[in-house]
Amino acid sequence: MAEQKFLERLTEPRTLELLSQLLDRLEDVVYLLDLLEQFLRRGPEVAEAVNEGVDLLRKGLAGMAKSNGWPNLLSTLERLRQIVESPQVQALFRESVLDLRAVALVGKMAQAMVEASQEARKPERRLGLVGLLRVLGDPELQPAMRFAIAFAQRFSRALGNA
């Protein structure tokens, strides 16, 4: 009887749809499991940090109780709930903005932007048209240029479909 219920549930359209979504996101799931495994390996460090956090929280809550800060805490928590439930934040959860690969890529881009900004401030770096043509052949720049072109193409398509 239990096997039959399991098979019926497994063949339901919603179950099949969820399984398909899971398979589409399997790479992300594996990545998250790897992160979890690394997190668990660092258990003693994490436990110590949690203990310190709980100790700080106790001291903070004791101070709040003395100063009657509970209304402020409740007000802050209510505002946080409103923010998380807002259409804007919910849209972030639905879209690929929070995809682990996108977040990692944005992090790499931010680091490259900081380094490039520092490099660009050097006064001895003057680049004319001939210098620009010369660096276009630099093998180190090729991956970034391919990325920029591929991104521009896909972004143009996305804008056209908007």
N, CA, C and O atoms as a DFTB+ gen file, in Angstrom:
648 C
 N C O
     1  1       0.810      -1.189       0.000
     2  2       0.000       0.000       0.000
     3  2       0.860       1.262       0.000
     4  3       0.591       2.197      -0.754
     5  1       1.884       1.291       0.836
     6  2       2.759       2.454       0.926
     7  2       3.521       2.647      -0.380
     8  3       3.731       3.780      -0.814
     9  1       3.935       1.547      -1.009
    10  2       4.662       1.640      -2.277
    11  2       3.776       2.232      -3.368
    12  3       4.236       3.027      -4.186
    13  1       2.496       1.836      -3.374
    14  2       1.567       2.341      -4.377
    15  2       1.352       3.853      -4.184
    16  3       1.333       4.600      -5.162
    17  1       1.192       4.306      -2.937
    18  2       1.036       5.735      -2.662
    19  2       2.284       6.497      -3.103
    20  3       2.201       7.589      -3.665
    21  1       3.435       5.896      -2.835
    22  2       4.690       6.528      -3.237
    23  2       4.754       6.677      -4.758
    24  3       5.106       7.742      -5.264
    25  1       4.418       5.619      -5.480
    26  2       4.447       5.673      -6.942
    27  2       3.430       6.680      -7.483
    28  3       3.717       7.410      -8.431
    29  1       2.236       6.715      -6.873
    30  2       1.234       7.695      -7.304
    31  2       1.734       9.115      -7.095
    32  3       1.593       9.974      -7.965
    33  1       2.306       9.341      -5.955
    34  2       2.819      10.682      -5.650
    35  2       3.983      11.039      -6.563
    36  3       4.112      12.187      -6.990
    37  1       4.812      10.078      -6.856
    38  2       5.978      10.304      -7.708
    39  2       5.574      10.683      -9.123
    40  3       6.302      11.414      -9.795
    41  1       4.431      10.202      -9.587
    42  2       3.996      10.477     -10.957
    43  2       3.055      11.677     -11.058
    44  3       2.575      11.995     -12.147
    45  1       2.789      12.338      -9.947
    46  2       1.944      13.538      -9.998
    47  2       2.684      14.637     -10.772
    48  3       3.902      14.763     -10.648
    49  1       1.969      15.421     -11.560
    50  2       2.614      16.475     -12.361
    51  2       3.443      17.442     -11.519
    52  3       4.540      17.828     -11.923
    53  1       2.936      17.832     -10.366
    54  2       3.671      18.785      -9.515
    55  2       4.971      18.158      -9.014
    56  3       6.005      18.824      -8.965
    57  1       4.919      16.886      -8.643
    58  2       6.126      16.192      -8.185
    59  2       7.146      16.107      -9.308
    60  3       8.334      16.343      -9.089
    61  1       6.692      15.772     -10.503
    62  2       7.597      15.695     -11.654
    63  2       8.214      17.055     -11.959
    64  3       9.392      17.151     -12.302
    65  1       7.412      18.095     -11.832
    66  2       7.924      19.446     -12.072
    67  2       9.000      19.805     -11.046
    68  3      10.040      20.361     -11.399
    69  1       8.743      19.483      -9.772
    70  2       9.718      19.769      -8.719
    71  2      11.001      18.961      -8.913
    72  3      12.098      19.480      -8.707
    73  1      10.868      17.713      -9.302
    74  2      12.054      16.890      -9.569
    75  2      12.855      17.460     -10.727
    76  3      14.085      17.464     -10.689
    77  1      12.175      17.935     -11.746
    78  2      12.853      18.542     -12.887
    79  2      13.619      19.788     -12.454
    80  3      14.757      20.005     -12.869
    81  1      12.981      20.605     -11.613
    82  2      13.654      21.805     -11.108
    83  2      14.868      21.424     -10.269
    84  3      15.915      22.067     -10.350
    85  1      14.722      20.379      -9.469
    86  2      15.837      19.919      -8.647
    87  2      16.997      19.469      -9.529
    88  3      18.150      19.794      -9.247
    89  1      16.706      18.737     -10.576
    90  2      17.757      18.281     -11.485
    91  2      18.429      19.467     -12.173
    92  3      19.639      19.455     -12.398
    93  1      17.638      20.496     -12.507
    94  2      18.213      21.692     -13.123
    95  2      19.159      22.400     -12.172
    96  3      20.132      23.015     -12.609
    97  1      18.885      22.322     -10.878
    98  2      19.682      23.032      -9.878
    99  2      20.652      22.101      -9.150
   100  3      21.213      22.478      -8.122
   101  1      20.853      20.900      -9.667
   102  2      21.670      19.906      -8.992
   103  2      23.092      20.400      -8.740
   104  3      23.665      20.125      -7.686
   105  1      23.657      21.118      -9.688
   106  2      25.010      21.653      -9.517
   107  2      25.056      22.587      -8.305
   108  3      26.002      22.548      -7.519
   109  1      24.028      23.424      -8.162
   110  2      23.964      24.322      -7.010
   111  2      23.809      23.541      -5.713
   112  3      24.401      23.900      -4.696
   113  1      23.018      22.476      -5.745
   114  2      22.804      21.660      -4.553
   115  2      24.122      21.014      -4.127
   116  3      24.460      21.000      -2.944
   117  1      24.853      20.487      -5.087
   118  2      26.148      19.865      -4.781
   119  2      27.090      20.908      -4.178
   120  3      27.801      20.629      -3.213
   121  1      27.089      22.107      -4.757
   122  2      27.931      23.187      -4.237
   123  2      27.547      23.507      -2.793
   124  3      28.420      23.654      -1.937
   125  1      26.244      23.614      -2.520
   126  2      25.790      23.904      -1.157
   127  2      26.150      22.780      -0.193
   128  3      26.509      23.035       0.957
   129  1      26.054      21.532      -0.660
   130  2      26.441      20.401       0.195
   131  2      27.938      20.438       0.506
   132  3      28.352      20.128       1.623
   133  1      28.745      20.818      -0.484
   134  2      30.177      20.978      -0.236
   135  2      30.429      22.063       0.813
   136  3      31.256      21.894       1.709
   137  1      29.702      23.183       0.688
   138  2      29.827      24.251       1.683
   139  2      29.425      23.760       3.067
   140  3      30.079      24.072       4.062
   141  1      28.338      22.984       3.122
   142  2      27.876      22.446       4.396
   143  2      28.925      21.514       4.997
   144  3      29.186      21.554       6.200
   145  1      29.518      20.678       4.155
   146  2      30.554      19.764       4.640
   147  2      31.735      20.545       5.206
   148  3      32.256      20.202       6.267
   149  1      32.155      21.586       4.508
   150  2      33.248      22.425       5.012
   151  2      32.860      23.095       6.324
   152  3      33.666      23.199       7.249
   153  1      31.601      23.549       6.387
   154  2      31.095      24.178       7.598
   155  2      31.149      23.196       8.773
   156  3      31.568      23.555       9.873
   157  1      30.723      21.960       8.526
   158  2      30.699      20.958       9.592
   159  2      32.104      20.584      10.046
   160  3      32.313      20.271      11.218
   161  1      33.060      20.614       9.139
   162  2      34.447      20.316       9.520
   163  2      34.979      21.360      10.498
   164  3      35.836      21.072      11.334
   165  1      34.457      22.561      10.377
   166  2      34.907      23.659      11.236
   167  2      34.027      23.784      12.472
   168  3      33.930      24.856      13.070
   169  1      33.384      22.676      12.853
   170  2      32.444      22.663      13.968
   171  2      32.947      23.302      15.244
   172  3      32.257      24.152      15.808
   173  1      34.142      22.921      15.729
   174  2      34.613      23.522      16.984
   175  2      34.761      25.048      16.893
   176  3      34.411      25.765      17.831
   177  1      35.278      25.536      15.767
   178  2      35.417      26.988      15.592
   179  2      34.047      27.652      15.567
   180  3      33.840      28.705      16.170
   181  1      33.118      27.019      14.862
   182  2      31.768      27.574      14.757
   183  2      31.098      27.574      16.129
   184  3      30.449      28.548      16.510
   185  1      31.258      26.479      16.866
   186  2      30.638      26.381      18.196
   187  2      31.177      27.476      19.112
   188  3      30.420      28.092      19.862
   189  1      32.469      27.712      19.049
   190  2      33.061      28.762      19.879
   191  2      32.515      30.131      19.495
   192  3      32.194      30.946      20.360
   193  1      32.410      30.379      18.181
   194  2      31.868      31.662      17.722
   195  2      30.409      31.818      18.141
   196  3      29.986      32.908      18.524
   197  1      29.635      30.725      18.070
   198  2      28.235      30.778      18.490
   199  2      28.138      31.052      19.987
   200  3      27.306      31.843      20.430
   201  1      28.994      30.391      20.758
   202  2      28.992      30.627      22.207
   203  2      29.297      32.086      22.524
   204  3      28.651      32.688      23.383
   205  1      30.285      32.655      21.828
   206  2      30.606      34.064      22.044
   207  2      29.427      34.944      21.643
   208  3      29.116      35.923      22.322
   209  1      28.773      34.590      20.534
   210  2      27.613      35.353      20.080
   211  2      26.466      35.293      21.073
   212  3      25.818      36.303      21.346
   213  1      26.215      34.101      21.615
   214  2      25.145      33.945      22.608
   215  2      25.472      34.752      23.858
   216  3      24.596      35.388      24.444
   217  1      26.737      34.721      24.260
   218  2      27.150      35.497      25.428
   219  2      26.929      36.990      25.195
   220  3      26.420      37.688      26.071
   221  1      27.312      37.480      24.014
   222  2      27.091      38.893      23.683
   223  2      25.602      39.212      23.638
   224  3      25.175      40.269      24.101
   225  1      24.813      38.298      23.080
   226  2      23.368      38.496      23.002
   227  2      22.753      38.575      24.396
   228  3      21.897      39.420      24.659
   229  1      23.196      37.685      25.290
   230  2      22.685      37.716      26.667
   231  2      22.972      39.060      27.323
   232  3      22.103      39.662      27.954
   233  1      24.218      39.519      27.157
   234  2      24.596      40.808      27.751
   235  2      23.773      41.939      27.137
   236  3      23.333      42.850      27.837
   237  1      23.572      41.869      25.816
   238  2      22.793      42.912      25.140
   239  2      21.343      42.897      25.572
   240  3      20.750      43.949      25.813
   241  1      20.760      41.689      25.672
   242  2      19.362      41.587      26.093
   243  2      19.185      42.035      27.540
   244  3      18.180      42.654      27.889
   245  1      20.171      41.716      28.379
   246  2      20.090      42.170      29.775
   247  2      20.110      43.693      29.819
   248  3      19.377      44.311      30.591
   249  1      20.958      44.293      28.982
   250  2      21.002      45.761      28.916
   251  2      19.705      46.332      28.384
   252  3      19.246      47.374      28.852
   253  1      19.098      45.651      27.394
   254  2      17.829      46.126      26.839
   255  2      16.721      46.050      27.873
   256  3      15.889      46.952      27.973
   257  1      16.714      44.960      28.647
   258  2      15.674      44.805      29.661
   259  2      15.776      45.934      30.688
   260  3      14.758      46.439      31.162
   261  1      17.006      46.329      31.031
   262  2      17.187      47.415      31.997
   263  2      16.745      48.745      31.407
   264  3      16.189      49.589      32.110
   265  1      16.995      48.931      30.103
   266  2      16.673      50.224      29.487
   267  2      15.310      50.222      28.798
   268  3      14.939      51.204      28.154
   269  1      14.559      49.120      28.929
   270  2      13.237      48.981      28.300
   271  2      13.332      49.146      26.782
   272  3      12.554      49.889      26.183
   273  1      14.292      48.449      26.166
   274  2      14.489      48.535      24.724
   275  2      13.666      47.551      23.919
   276  3      13.830      47.476      22.701
   277  1      12.780      46.790      24.560
   278  2      11.982      45.784      23.855
   279  2      11.124      46.375      22.747
   280  3      11.052      45.788      21.667
   281  1      10.476      47.502      22.967
   282  2       9.666      48.060      21.870
   283  2      10.499      48.355      20.622
   284  3      10.044      48.131      19.501
   285  1      11.715      48.857      20.820
   286  2      12.586      49.125      19.678
   287  2      12.951      47.837      18.949
   288  3      12.962      47.795      17.719
   289  1      13.248      46.794      19.707
   290  2      13.598      45.510      19.100
   291  2      12.420      44.964      18.305
   292  3      12.594      44.507      17.175
   293  1      11.223      45.008      18.884
   294  2      10.044      44.499      18.189
   295  2       9.746      45.329      16.936
   296  3       9.370      44.783      15.900
   297  1       9.913      46.617      17.036
   298  2       9.694      47.492      15.886
   299  2      10.696      47.174      14.777
   300  3      10.337      47.128      13.600
   301  1      11.933      46.958      15.155
   302  2      12.976      46.624      14.178
   303  2      12.682      45.283      13.517
   304  3      12.826      45.142      12.302
   305  1      12.271      44.302      14.311
   306  2      11.952      42.987      13.754
   307  2      10.759      43.073      12.800
   308  3      10.749      42.404      11.767
   309  1       9.764      43.879      13.128
   310  2       8.595      44.047      12.253
   311  2       9.019      44.702      10.936
   312  3       8.564      44.300       9.865
   313  1       9.873      45.687      11.015
   314  2      10.356      46.364       9.793
   315  2      11.172      45.392       8.941
   316  3      11.057      45.396       7.715
   317  1      11.987      44.569       9.577
   318  2      12.774      43.569       8.855
   319  2      11.850      42.580       8.153
   320  3      12.110      42.199       7.012
   321  1      10.778      42.161       8.815
   322  2       9.806      41.261       8.192
   323  2       9.172      41.911       6.966
   324  3       9.000      41.263       5.933
   325  1       8.829      43.181       7.081
   326  2       8.232      43.893       5.951
   327  2       9.199      43.960       4.771
   328  3       8.792      43.817       3.618
   329  1      10.463      44.176       5.062
   330  2      11.465      44.255       3.989
   331  2      11.605      42.910       3.293
   332  3      11.601      42.837       2.065
   333  1      11.727      41.847       4.078
   334  2      11.909      40.514       3.496
   335  2      10.694      40.101       2.674
   336  3      10.841      39.433       1.650
   337  1       9.502      40.487       3.107
   338  2       8.287      40.116       2.388
   339  2       7.946      41.082       1.253
   340  3       6.959      40.875       0.546
   341  1       8.742      42.127       1.071
   342  2       8.444      43.115       0.031
   343  2       8.575      42.488      -1.360
   344  3       9.342      41.543      -1.544
   345  1       7.837      43.005      -2.327
   346  2       7.918      42.470      -3.696
   347  2       9.335      42.547      -4.275
   348  3       9.749      41.677      -5.042
   349  1      10.066      43.593      -3.901
   350  2      11.419      43.754      -4.430
   351  2      12.342      42.625      -3.953
   352  3      13.069      42.033      -4.752
   353  1      12.309      42.335      -2.661
   354  2      13.176      41.276      -2.120
   355  2      12.704      39.918      -2.618
   356  3      13.525      39.055      -2.928
   357  1      11.398      39.720      -2.698
   358  2      10.885      38.452      -3.214
   359  2      11.305      38.254      -4.669
   360  3      11.577      37.129      -5.088
   361  1      11.359      39.343      -5.443
   362  2      11.819      39.246      -6.833
   363  2      13.280      38.812      -6.879
   364  3      13.669      38.040      -7.756
   365  1      14.089      39.297      -5.946
   366  2      15.494      38.866      -5.884
   367  2      15.588      37.361      -5.660
   368  3      16.435      36.693      -6.254
   369  1      14.723      36.830      -4.806
   370  2      14.742      35.396      -4.538
   371  2      14.310      34.594      -5.761
   372  3      14.825      33.501      -5.995
   373  1      13.365      35.127      -6.547
   374  2      12.866      34.402      -7.727
   375  2      13.848      34.460      -8.893
   376  3      13.962      33.492      -9.645
   377  1      14.547      35.558      -9.056
   378  2      15.438      35.742     -10.202
   379  2      16.795      35.105      -9.920
   380  3      17.023      34.541      -8.851
   381  1      17.674      35.205     -10.885
   382  2      19.009      34.606     -10.766
   383  2      19.994      35.510     -10.038
   384  3      21.185      35.203      -9.989
   385  1      19.527      36.613      -9.475
   386  2      20.426      37.557      -8.820
   387  2      21.182      36.889      -7.675
   388  3      22.358      37.180      -7.456
   389  1      20.523      36.008      -6.953
   390  2      21.151      35.367      -5.807
   391  2      21.716      33.982      -6.138
   392  3      22.111      33.240      -5.239
   393  1      21.753      33.641      -7.411
   394  2      22.375      32.383      -7.840
   395  2      23.829      32.407      -7.372
   396  3      24.513      33.419      -7.529
   397  1      24.299      31.313      -6.806
   398  2      25.662      31.269      -6.264
   399  2      26.707      31.640      -7.306
   400  3      27.685      32.320      -6.996
   401  1      26.501      31.196      -8.536
   402  2      27.467      31.522      -9.589
   403  2      27.455      33.008      -9.891
   404  3      28.507      33.600     -10.131
   405  1      26.277      33.620      -9.882
   406  2      26.178      35.060     -10.146
   407  2      26.839      35.854      -9.022
   408  3      27.549      36.826      -9.280
   409  1      26.608      35.448      -7.794
   410  2      27.206      36.143      -6.649
   411  2      28.729      36.022      -6.702
   412  3      29.438      36.997      -6.450
   413  1      29.232      34.833      -7.027
   414  2      30.684      34.642      -7.130
   415  2      31.260      35.503      -8.251
   416  3      32.321      36.107      -8.094
   417  1      30.562      35.555      -9.377
   418  2      31.030      36.357     -10.512
   419  2      31.045      37.841     -10.169
   420  3      31.989      38.549     -10.518
   421  1      30.008      38.313      -9.489
   422  2      29.969      39.722      -9.088
   423  2      31.120      40.022      -8.123
   424  3      31.717      41.097      -8.192
   425  1      31.431      39.099      -7.239
   426  2      32.560      39.280      -6.329
   427  2      33.875      39.409      -7.077
   428  3      34.695      40.269      -6.757
   429  1      34.076      38.557      -8.072
   430  2      35.301      38.632      -8.882
   431  2      35.364      39.948      -9.653
   432  3      36.421      40.571      -9.759
   433  1      34.206      40.363     -10.191
   434  2      34.164      41.616     -10.940
   435  2      34.480      42.798     -10.025
   436  3      35.207      43.711     -10.417
   437  1      33.939      42.784      -8.815
   438  2      34.184      43.879      -7.874
   439  2      35.664      43.957      -7.522
   440  3      36.235      45.046      -7.478
   441  1      36.283      42.817      -7.273
   442  2      37.710      42.803      -6.943
   443  2      38.535      43.325      -8.121
   444  3      39.465      44.108      -7.932
   445  1      38.193      42.892      -9.325
   446  2      38.911      43.357     -10.512
   447  2      38.717      44.857     -10.696
   448  3      39.648      45.553     -11.101
   449  1      37.527      45.364     -10.405
   450  2      37.272      46.795     -10.546
   451  2      38.116      47.607      -9.557
   452  3      38.646      48.659      -9.914
   453  1      38.240      47.129      -8.335
   454  2      39.050      47.828      -7.335
   455  2      40.508      47.852      -7.775
   456  3      41.157      48.898      -7.740
   457  1      41.023      46.690      -8.192
   458  2      42.416      46.623      -8.632
   459  2      42.653      47.480      -9.864
   460  3      43.671      48.167      -9.953
   461  1      41.720      47.448     -10.824
   462  2      41.866      48.245     -12.041
   463  2      41.806      49.731     -11.724
   464  3      42.523      50.524     -12.334
   465  1      40.966      50.111     -10.786
   466  2      40.866      51.513     -10.394
   467  2      42.185      52.005      -9.812
   468  3      42.619      53.118     -10.106
   469  1      42.811      51.191      -9.000
   470  2      44.101      51.558      -8.416
   471  2      45.173      51.642      -9.504
   472  3      45.996      52.557      -9.501
   473  1      45.159      50.693     -10.426
   474  2      46.137      50.672     -11.518
   475  2      45.947      51.872     -12.431
   476  3      46.928      52.458     -12.890
   477  1      44.700      52.246     -12.703
   478  2      44.414      53.349     -13.626
   479  2      44.860      54.696     -13.067
   480  3      45.052      55.640     -13.834
   481  1      45.028      54.807     -11.767
   482  2      45.440      56.071     -11.151
   483  2      46.931      56.350     -11.316
   484  3      47.379      57.471     -11.074
   485  1      47.695      55.357     -11.719
   486  2      49.139      55.553     -11.882
   487  2      49.379      56.531     -13.021
   488  3      48.878      56.326     -14.126
   489  1      50.143      57.597     -12.766
   490  2      50.326      58.638     -13.785
   491  2      51.130      58.182     -14.997
   492  3      50.965      58.744     -16.080
   493  1      51.986      57.191     -14.849
   494  2      52.822      56.767     -15.983
   495  2      52.063      55.911     -16.996
   496  3      52.611      55.564     -18.042
   497  1      50.830      55.573     -16.703
   498  2      50.035      54.743     -17.609
   499  2      49.278      55.627     -18.593
   500  3      48.185      56.098     -18.279
   501  1      49.838      55.858     -19.776
   502  2      49.136      56.584     -20.833
   503  2      48.932      55.597     -21.964
   504  3      49.864      54.905     -22.373
   505  1      47.714      55.535     -22.465
   506  2      47.389      54.553     -23.489
   507  2      46.706      55.255     -24.649
   508  3      45.616      55.809     -24.504
   509  1      47.365      55.223     -25.807
   510  2      46.792      55.819     -27.006
   511  2      46.145      54.753     -27.875
   512  3      46.016      53.599     -27.467
   513  1      45.742      55.148     -29.071
   514  2      45.062      54.240     -29.994
   515  2      45.970      53.081     -30.400
   516  3      45.521      51.936     -30.446
   517  1      47.235      53.360     -30.694
   518  2      48.172      52.299     -31.086
   519  2      48.385      51.337     -29.922
   520  3      48.416      50.121     -30.112
   521  1      48.531      51.885     -28.715
   522  2      48.695      51.034     -27.531
   523  2      47.470      50.169     -27.286
   524  3      47.581      49.011     -26.885
   525  1      46.303      50.745     -27.531
   526  2      45.067      49.986     -27.376
   527  2      45.010      48.829     -28.360
   528  3      44.646      47.714     -27.986
   529  1      45.366      49.083     -29.611
   530  2      45.385      48.013     -30.612
   531  2      46.393      46.936     -30.239
   532  3      46.145      45.752     -30.467
   533  1      47.518      47.329     -29.672
   534  2      48.559      46.373     -29.283
   535  2      48.055      45.465     -28.160
   536  3      48.281      44.255     -28.206
   537  1      47.371      46.030     -27.142
   538  2      46.926      45.208     -26.010
   539  2      45.747      44.323     -26.373
   540  3      45.465      43.366     -25.652
   541  1      45.046      44.610     -27.468
   542  2      43.934      43.750     -27.869
   543  2      44.401      42.330     -28.179
   544  3      43.620      41.385     -28.074
   545  1      45.658      42.176     -28.558
   546  2      46.199      40.851     -28.844
   547  2      46.756      40.148     -27.623
   548  3      47.187      38.999     -27.723
   549  1      46.758      40.796     -26.487
   550  2      47.303      40.228     -25.257
   551  2      46.471      39.010     -24.839
   552  3      45.274      39.150     -24.586
   553  1      47.083      37.809     -24.759
   554  2      46.337      36.599     -24.390
   555  2      45.679      36.703     -23.010
   556  3      44.665      36.050     -22.761
   557  1      46.236      37.505     -22.128
   558  2      45.665      37.664     -20.796
   559  2      44.325      38.403     -20.854
   560  3      43.476      38.215     -19.983
   561  1      44.134      39.243     -21.875
   562  2      42.890      40.001     -22.014
   563  2      41.814      39.241     -22.782
   564  3      40.638      39.598     -22.706
   565  1      42.190      38.214     -23.509
   566  2      41.246      37.506     -24.365
   567  2      40.030      36.964     -23.607
   568  3      38.906      37.168     -24.067
   569  1      40.201      36.283     -22.467
   570  2      39.003      35.779     -21.762
   571  2      38.043      36.905     -21.361
   572  3      36.828      36.753     -21.478
   573  1      38.581      38.026     -20.892
   574  2      37.720      39.143     -20.480
   575  2      37.008      39.745     -21.686
   576  3      35.840      40.120     -21.586
   577  1      37.692      39.844     -22.821
   578  2      37.045      40.406     -24.012
   579  2      35.963      39.463     -24.535
   580  3      34.897      39.916     -24.951
   581  1      36.229      38.153     -24.517
   582  2      35.198      37.192     -24.928
   583  2      33.992      37.277     -23.999
   584  3      32.846      37.228     -24.445
   585  1      34.267      37.405     -22.689
   586  2      33.185      37.556     -21.717
   587  2      32.372      38.809     -22.018
   588  3      31.142      38.761     -22.041
   589  1      33.053      39.933     -22.250
   590  2      32.356      41.201     -22.500
   591  2      31.476      41.108     -23.745
   592  3      30.349      41.604     -23.749
   593  1      31.981      40.481     -24.789
   594  2      31.207      40.357     -26.027
   595  2      30.015      39.418     -25.818
   596  3      28.897      39.726     -26.230
   597  1      30.263      38.272     -25.177
   598  2      29.167      37.324     -24.920
   599  2      28.109      37.954     -24.018
   600  3      26.911      37.771     -24.233
   601  1      28.559      38.696     -23.009
   602  2      27.618      39.372     -22.115
   603  2      26.807      40.409     -22.883
   604  3      25.589      40.484     -22.721
   605  1      27.462      41.202     -23.707
   606  2      26.760      42.232     -24.476
   607  2      25.703      41.605     -25.389
   608  3      24.598      42.133     -25.516
   609  1      26.039      40.490     -26.017
   610  2      25.074      39.824     -26.893
   611  2      23.863      39.332     -26.107
   612  3      22.723      39.568     -26.508
   613  1      24.102      38.659     -25.005
   614  2      23.006      38.112     -24.207
   615  2      22.180      39.220     -23.555
   616  3      20.957      39.114     -23.458
   617  1      22.847      40.270     -23.113
   618  2      22.148      41.384     -22.484
   619  2      21.278      42.094     -23.520
   620  3      20.159      42.507     -23.215
   621  1      21.784      42.234     -24.730
   622  2      20.989      42.854     -25.797
   623  2      19.752      42.002     -26.094
   624  3      18.657      42.534     -26.279
   625  1      19.930      40.695     -26.136
   626  2      18.779      39.804     -26.344
   627  2      17.770      39.964     -25.214
   628  3      16.565      40.047     -25.449
   629  1      18.284      40.005     -23.971
   630  2      17.398      40.139     -22.811
   631  2      16.643      41.461     -22.863
   632  3      15.459      41.512     -22.532
   633  1      17.306      42.513     -23.269
   634  2      16.636      43.811     -23.369
   635  2      15.599      43.802     -24.477
   636  3      14.547      44.429     -24.353
   637  1      15.887      43.098     -25.551
   638  2      14.944      43.008     -26.650
   639  2      13.711      42.199     -26.293
   640  3      12.634      42.423     -26.845
   641  1      13.867      41.251     -25.362
   642  2      12.753      40.397     -24.953
   643  2      11.998      40.966     -23.759
   644  3      10.995      40.399     -23.325
   645  1      12.475      42.078     -23.235
   646  2      11.836      42.639     -22.033
   647  2      10.479      43.226     -22.317
   648  3       9.823      43.733     -21.407
